[in-house]
Every structure is written in structure tokens, then in C-alpha cells.
Amino acid sequence: MRRSHHRMEIAELSVDATTGEKHRRHHMTKDGFYRGRQLFKVSQDA
């Protein structure tokens, strides 16, 4: 039973307080928000 602790783990998800979008913990959302504050302005050109 070597390496029995090496397994895939489910990613922890958080919900942004401002937008309500789900994202990985300690990562910003696609809109540029992190912990309710906007860090980056994301353009809609893409």
C-alpha cells in the first residue's frame, strides 16, 4: 500500500460576495474580483 495517500483531491470552491461567481479558493474570479474587491479591470473585447 505504498503511496496510498497520493490521490486526486476535489478543488475547494468559494463564492464571491460581490458577483456570486464560483471560483477556486485564493484565486480571483474571471471578472477580476478577489474577496469582494476588484483588483483588475477586465475588458470585454476578447
N, C-alpha and C positions, 0 to 999 in steps of 0.2 A: 504494500500500500504506500509506496513512495509517491510523493508529490500529490497526495490526495487533497491537499489544501489549494492546489493550483486549479482554479476553475474560473469560468466567466461569471462576472458579477453584474447584476442589473444596475444600470446607471441611476443615481439619485436625481429626481426631478423636483424643481421648485416652480412656484407660480409667482410671476412678477406682480407686485402690488399695484402698479400703475396701469399696465396694459392687460394683465390677466393671462399673459402668454406663458406657456410651459417652456422651461429651459433647463439645461444641466446646472447642477449646483456650482456656485462660484464661477459662473460664466455669464456674460451679458446676453441679452436677447438679440434677435435679428434687427430690432428697431434701435439698438444702441443703449438700452436701459440696463442698469445694474443696481439692485437694491432700491428701486424707486427713483433713481436719478438718471438723467440722460447724460451719458458720457460722450457719445459721438452722434453727430447728425448724419443720418443715412439718407442718401439721395435715392429717388425713385426712378432714376434713369436706366438702371440695369434691367 
